[in-house]
């Protein structure tokens, strides 16, 4: 008889340049990457456990090892594209919105309006903003690259100061690479 135990996800705290982050993954993919001080994180973890019918226990998996290394490289300015597999949990609209985010090039920004148009829903700029706010994989699914149409920074679930830092970090790295390539 086959075991029918629910799967187990592992959670692990990672240090980053912007504070402690919590990674949750199984052996195949990352399910959550959030700043540990994010409001509502405990509710998010409970919801993840319910939706996946999984226990979430402390531990480490290959995707957690992978994202830990990639975040180190990202914060050091040596990584522009994440390769760690992610498992997105959300509505089809949310997944489409998040997929568009992952197509925004490193160091560039787009507006909520642009994002809505890009997914074929030009009047849904508020809806994509709401979808972005429910993104559970910070930095890797780069909702920090979305700003208001008027150029103002807009919101960020990880905090506005972190969003500013991430945008400035990517812009600085892009400028350094441009100068180095010119020389």
C-alpha positions as CSV (number, residue, x, y, z in Angstrom):
1,X,0.0,0.0,0.0
2,X,1.3,3.5,-1.0
3,X,2.0,6.0,1.8
4,X,-0.5,8.8,1.7
5,X,1.2,11.1,4.2
6,X,1.0,14.8,3.2
7,X,4.2,16.2,1.8
8,X,6.6,18.1,4.0
9,X,8.0,21.5,3.2
10,X,11.1,22.8,4.8
11,X,11.7,26.3,6.1
12,X,15.0,27.9,6.6
13,X,16.1,31.4,7.7
14,X,18.6,33.2,5.4
15,X,20.6,36.3,6.1
16,X,20.6,38.9,3.4
17,X,21.8,42.5,2.9
18,X,18.2,43.6,3.6
19,X,17.6,41.5,6.7
20,X,16.6,37.9,7.5
21,X,14.5,36.1,4.9
22,X,12.5,32.9,5.3
23,X,12.6,30.3,2.5
24,X,10.1,27.5,2.3
25,X,10.7,24.7,-0.3
26,X,10.3,21.0,-1.0
27,X,12.9,19.0,-2.8
28,X,12.0,20.4,-6.2
29,X,11.0,24.1,-5.8
30,X,10.9,27.2,-3.7
31,X,7.3,28.0,-2.5
32,X,8.0,31.1,-0.4
33,X,10.8,33.7,0.1
34,X,9.8,36.5,2.3
35,X,11.4,39.0,4.7
36,X,11.0,37.6,8.2
37,X,9.6,40.8,9.6
38,X,6.8,41.1,6.9
39,X,3.4,41.8,8.4
40,X,1.2,38.7,8.1
41,X,4.0,36.2,7.4
42,X,2.6,33.7,10.0
43,X,-0.8,33.8,8.2
44,X,1.0,33.4,4.9
45,X,2.8,30.3,6.1
46,X,-0.5,28.8,7.5
47,X,-2.2,29.5,4.2
48,X,0.7,27.9,2.3
49,X,0.5,24.8,4.5
50,X,-3.3,24.5,4.0
51,X,-3.1,25.0,0.2
52,X,-0.4,22.5,-0.2
53,X,-1.8,20.1,2.4
54,X,1.8,20.1,3.8
55,X,3.5,20.2,7.1
56,X,6.2,22.9,7.2
57,X,9.2,22.0,9.4
58,X,12.6,23.5,9.9
59,X,15.1,22.1,7.5
60,X,17.0,22.6,4.2
61,X,16.4,21.3,0.7
62,X,18.3,21.7,-2.6
63,X,16.1,24.7,-3.7
64,X,16.9,26.4,-0.4
65,X,20.6,25.8,-0.8
66,X,20.3,27.1,-4.4
67,X,18.4,30.3,-3.4
68,X,20.7,31.0,-0.5
69,X,23.7,30.9,-2.9
70,X,21.9,32.9,-5.6
71,X,20.8,35.6,-3.1
72,X,24.5,35.9,-2.0
73,X,25.5,36.4,-5.6
74,X,22.6,38.8,-6.3
75,X,23.4,41.0,-3.3
76,X,27.1,41.0,-4.3
77,X,26.2,42.2,-7.8
78,X,27.1,39.0,-9.6
79,X,23.7,37.6,-10.4
80,X,21.0,39.1,-12.6
81,X,18.7,36.1,-13.3
82,X,17.6,33.5,-10.7
83,X,17.6,29.9,-11.8
84,X,16.1,28.3,-8.6
85,X,12.9,26.6,-9.5
86,X,9.8,28.2,-8.0
87,X,6.3,26.9,-7.4
88,X,3.8,29.7,-7.7
89,X,0.5,29.2,-5.8
90,X,-2.3,31.6,-6.8
91,X,-5.1,32.3,-9.2
92,X,-4.5,32.1,-13.0
93,X,-4.6,36.0,-13.0
94,X,-2.0,36.2,-10.3
95,X,0.3,33.6,-12.0
96,X,0.1,35.6,-15.3
97,X,0.9,38.8,-13.4
98,X,3.8,37.2,-11.7
99,X,5.1,35.7,-14.9
100,X,5.2,39.1,-16.5
101,X,7.2,40.4,-13.6
102,X,9.8,37.7,-14.2
103,X,10.3,39.1,-17.7
104,X,11.2,42.6,-16.6
105,X,15.0,42.8,-17.2
106,X,17.3,43.3,-14.3
107,X,17.9,47.0,-13.5
108,X,14.7,48.1,-15.3
109,X,11.3,49.2,-14.1
110,X,7.8,49.1,-15.5
111,X,4.6,50.7,-14.4
112,X,1.4,48.9,-13.1
113,X,-0.3,50.2,-16.2
114,X,2.4,48.6,-18.4
115,X,2.1,45.3,-16.5
116,X,-1.7,45.3,-17.1
117,X,-1.3,46.0,-20.8
118,X,1.4,43.4,-21.1
119,X,-0.9,40.7,-19.8
120,X,-3.7,41.8,-22.0
121,X,-5.8,43.5,-19.4
122,X,-5.2,47.2,-20.0
123,X,-7.7,48.4,-17.4
124,X,-6.5,46.0,-14.7
125,X,-3.7,48.2,-13.2
126,X,-5.2,48.0,-9.7
127,X,-5.7,44.2,-10.0
128,X,-2.1,43.7,-11.0
129,X,-1.0,45.8,-8.1
130,X,-3.1,43.5,-5.8
131,X,-1.6,40.4,-7.4
132,X,1.9,41.8,-6.9
133,X,1.1,42.4,-3.2
134,X,0.4,38.7,-2.8
135,X,3.6,37.6,-4.5
136,X,5.2,35.1,-2.1
137,X,8.7,34.9,-3.7
138,X,10.3,38.3,-3.0
139,X,13.2,39.4,-5.2
140,X,13.1,36.3,-7.5
141,X,9.6,37.3,-8.7
142,X,10.7,41.0,-8.9
143,X,7.6,43.0,-8.0
144,X,10.1,45.6,-6.7
145,X,10.6,46.5,-10.4
146,X,7.0,47.9,-10.7
147,X,6.5,51.6,-10.0
148,X,3.7,54.1,-10.5
149,X,3.0,55.4,-14.0
150,X,4.1,58.9,-12.7
151,X,7.5,57.5,-11.7
152,X,6.8,57.4,-8.0
153,X,8.0,54.3,-6.2
154,X,4.6,52.8,-5.3
155,X,4.1,50.1,-2.7
156,X,6.1,47.0,-1.7
157,X,5.1,44.3,0.7
158,X,8.7,44.1,2.0
159,X,8.7,47.8,2.8
160,X,9.4,50.9,0.7
161,X,13.0,51.3,2.0
162,X,13.8,47.8,0.8
163,X,12.2,48.5,-2.6
164,X,14.3,51.7,-3.0
165,X,17.4,49.7,-2.0
166,X,16.7,46.9,-4.5
167,X,16.1,49.4,-7.3
168,X,19.2,51.4,-6.5
169,X,21.3,48.2,-6.2
170,X,20.3,47.0,-9.6
171,X,20.7,50.4,-11.2
172,X,24.2,50.8,-9.6
173,X,25.3,47.3,-10.8
174,X,24.0,48.0,-14.3
175,X,25.9,51.4,-14.4
176,X,29.1,49.7,-13.2
177,X,28.8,47.0,-15.9
178,X,28.1,49.7,-18.5
179,X,31.2,51.6,-17.5
180,X,33.4,48.4,-17.4
181,X,32.1,47.3,-20.8
182,X,32.9,50.8,-22.2
183,X,36.5,50.8,-20.9
